[in-house]
């Protein structure tokens, strides 16, 4: 009888603990119903004021302990195309983002490390990974998720210093992969 009780308790505890570890553990949902997107960001990060909303910047969160770690969403207008495939494949778009957004001038250098495509609810997303050297010599690592909807280009970027990358990369991949535009 005691063995059976212990077995039941162990099975219950195992199931309960397994339920506590989920892909969104340690993450909080941000939902922008006005602009039609949502994503997960790390618990404990704070929203940064974007009152000017320059260059299409819609939202920024940063880590309160390591303020250089951040996630942001930029919404820009598409001029002559309606979807990502008209621009090119993931690598083509990744190189254009590198040249126009990540490193638009020669003082900042960047390398596209990987580019892949995923589909969520019939919408194409390109997942891009960059190594960036800022003008001050700082090395960073950026993950970018890009998609198009209703004539807009939506870009989520999550960034960290290169020396912290190994500690945060799994978490940051979960953030980037959580980005969904309705």
HUUR-V95824 format. One record per residue. N is the residue number from 1. RES is the residue in one small letter. PHI is phi in radians with two decimals (none if undefined). NEAR is the number of other C-alpha atoms within 8 Angstrom. D_CENTER is the distance of its C-alpha to the mean C-alpha in whole Angstrom. Layout:
n->(N:N)
res->(RES:RES)
phi->(PHI:PHI)
near->(NEAR:NEAR)
d_center->(D_CENTER:D_CENTER)
This chain:
n->(1:2:3:4:5:6:7:8:9:10:11:12:13:14:15:16:17:18:19:20:21:22:23:24:25:26:27:28:29:30:31:32:33:34:35:36:37:38:39:40:41:42:43:44:45:46:47:48:49:50:51:52:53:54:55:56:57:58:59:60:61:62:63:64:65:66:67:68:69:70:71:72:73:74:75:76:77:78:79:80:81:82:83:84:85:86:87:88:89:90:91:92:93:94:95:96:97:98:99:100:101:102:103:104:105:106:107:108:109:110:111:112:113:114:115:116:117:118:119:120:121:122:123:124:125:126:127:128:129:130:131:132:133:134:135:136:137:138:139:140:141:142:143:144:145:146:147:148:149:150:151:152:153:154:155:156:157:158:159:160:161:162:163:164:165:166:167:168:169:170:171:172:173:174:175:176:177:178:179:180:181:182)
res->(x:x:x:x:x:x:x:x:x:x:x:x:x:x:x:x:x:x:x:x:x:x:x:x:x:x:x:x:x:x:x:x:x:x:x:x:x:x:x:x:x:x:x:x:x:x:x:x:x:x:x:x:x:x:x:x:x:x:x:x:x:x:x:x:x:x:x:x:x:x:x:x:x:x:x:x:x:x:x:x:x:x:x:x:x:x:x:x:x:x:x:x:x:x:x:x:x:x:x:x:x:x:x:x:x:x:x:x:x:x:x:x:x:x:x:x:x:x:x:x:x:x:x:x:x:x:x:x:x:x:x:x:x:x:x:x:x:x:x:x:x:x:x:x:x:x:x:x:x:x:x:x:x:x:x:x:x:x:x:x:x:x:x:x:x:x:x:x:x:x:x:x:x:x:x:x:x:x:x:x:x:x)
phi->(none:-1.14:-1.09:-1.12:-1.09:-1.12:-1.08:-1.09:-1.11:-1.12:-1.11:-1.06:-1.10:-1.09:-1.13:-1.10:-1.19:-1.10:-1.17:-1.36:-1.77:-2.22:-1.05:-1.79:-1.03:1.41:-2.11:-2.10:-1.44:-1.92:-2.17:-1.89:-1.25:-1.15:-1.64:1.32:-2.54:-2.64:-2.81:-1.75:-2.35:-1.09:-1.02:1.68:-1.39:-2.05:-1.26:-1.74:-1.08:-2.15:-1.08:-1.44:0.83:-1.31:0.97:1.39:-1.08:-1.82:-2.70:-2.44:-2.12:-2.41:-1.24:-1.31:-1.55:-2.14:-1.02:-1.32:-1.53:-2.65:-2.31:-2.49:-2.20:-2.10:-2.06:-2.21:-1.43:-1.55:-1.44:-2.20:-2.24:-1.98:-2.47:-1.10:-1.10:-1.22:-1.39:2.63:-1.39:-1.03:-1.15:-1.05:-1.16:-1.03:-1.21:-1.16:-1.11:-1.04:-1.27:-1.75:-2.12:-1.22:-2.43:-1.30:-2.31:-1.26:-1.33:-2.10:-1.97:-2.60:-2.32:-1.35:-1.51:-2.74:-2.56:-2.48:-2.08:-2.38:-2.21:-2.29:0.89:1.38:-1.85:-1.50:-2.19:-1.80:-1.84:-2.17:-2.24:-2.24:-1.85:-2.21:-1.98:-1.29:-0.99:-1.44:1.61:-1.10:-1.67:-2.32:-2.26:-2.14:-1.95:-2.28:-2.10:-2.19:-2.65:-2.14:-2.81:0.88:1.36:-2.06:-1.85:-1.80:-2.28:-1.80:-2.26:-2.22:-2.42:-2.60:-1.12:-1.06:-1.24:-1.79:-1.00:-1.08:-1.38:-1.97:-1.06:-1.11:-1.07:-1.18:-1.13:-1.11:-1.10:-1.07:-1.29:-1.44:-1.18:-2.38:-1.88:-1.52)
near->(4:5:6:7:8:8:8:8:8:8:8:8:8:8:8:8:8:8:7:7:7:7:5:8:7:6:9:9:8:8:8:8:6:4:5:9:11:12:12:13:12:11:7:6:10:8:8:8:6:9:4:4:8:5:6:8:12:10:11:13:12:14:13:8:4:7:8:9:11:12:12:12:12:12:11:9:7:9:5:4:9:10:9:12:6:7:9:9:8:12:10:9:12:11:9:9:9:13:10:8:8:9:13:9:6:6:7:11:10:11:8:12:8:9:12:9:9:8:8:8:4:5:7:11:11:14:16:14:12:12:13:14:12:11:8:5:6:8:11:13:13:12:14:13:14:11:14:12:10:5:10:10:12:13:11:13:12:14:12:13:12:9:7:8:10:6:6:9:8:7:8:10:9:11:13:15:8:9:12:8:9:4)
d_center->(51:49:48:46:45:43:42:41:39:37:36:35:33:31:30:29:27:25:24:23:20:18:14:13:16:15:12:13:12:12:14:15:18:19:17:16:12:11:8:8:8:11:14:16:14:16:15:16:19:18:22:22:19:20:18:17:14:14:12:11:11:12:14:18:19:17:16:15:12:9:6:8:9:12:14:17:20:21:24:26:23:22:20:18:20:23:21:21:19:16:17:19:16:14:18:18:15:16:19:19:15:15:18:21:24:25:25:21:21:18:18:16:15:14:14:14:14:13:15:15:18:19:16:15:11:11:9:10:10:12:15:16:19:20:23:24:24:21:18:15:12:9:6:6:6:9:12:15:17:21:21:18:15:11:9:5:5:5:8:11:15:16:19:16:14:16:16:12:11:11:10:6:7:7:5:2:6:7:6:10:13:16)
